[in-house]
């Protein structure tokens, strides 16, 4: 099983949607509960976020084993974000 790393920022509405999607998907798919999701706030943990900085601009961004699998774009809907999170869970499990 692989770990998902989510780069986020406090107060980001897209990050809040991603966190909501993670919880919703774990409730819908019990197997997802076993997938570790590490959340790194780029403002509060800049030393950890720095390792990913060259690979993303927007947050949330999801990485599996250092490879970006999703980067939110301005205007992404909850459904788009949830689908991307589900795809990441499928790849990680």
FENRABEL-V37119 format. One record per residue. PSI is psi in whole degrees, -180 to 180 (* if undefined). NEAR is the number of other C-alpha atoms within 12 Angstrom. Layout:
{{PSI NEAR} {PSI NEAR}}
//
This chain:
{{138 18} {154 21} {141 25} {130 36} {126 35} {120 42} {128 44} {174 37} {139 26} {135 19} {-5 15} {121 21} {-31 23} {-35 32} {-39 35} {-39 25} {-40 28} {-43 38} {-41 32} {-42 20} {-39 30} {-48 35} {-43 22} {-45 22} {-38 29} {-33 23} {-36 14} {-34 14} {94 18} {-28 15} {-26 17} {-21 29} {-26 22} {-12 19} {123 27} {133 23} {113 29} {121 22} {125 29} {119 29} {119 26} {-21 29} {-36 18} {-24 15} {57 17} {-30 16} {-34 13} {-39 19} {-29 30} {-34 18} {-23 19} {-6 31} {-34 23} {-11 13} {2 20} {159 26} {-45 22} {154 27} {152 39} {151 42} {138 41} {136 43} {144 37} {120 29} {42 21} {-3 22} {128 24} {129 27} {-12 29} {139 34} {118 30} {151 34} {147 20} {131 17} {-6 12} {135 22} {167 19} {-42 24} {-39 19} {-45 21} {-44 35} {-41 31} {-40 23} {-41 31} {-43 41} {-42 32} {-42 23} {-43 36} {-44 36} {-41 24} {-34 23} {-26 26} {* 21}}
//
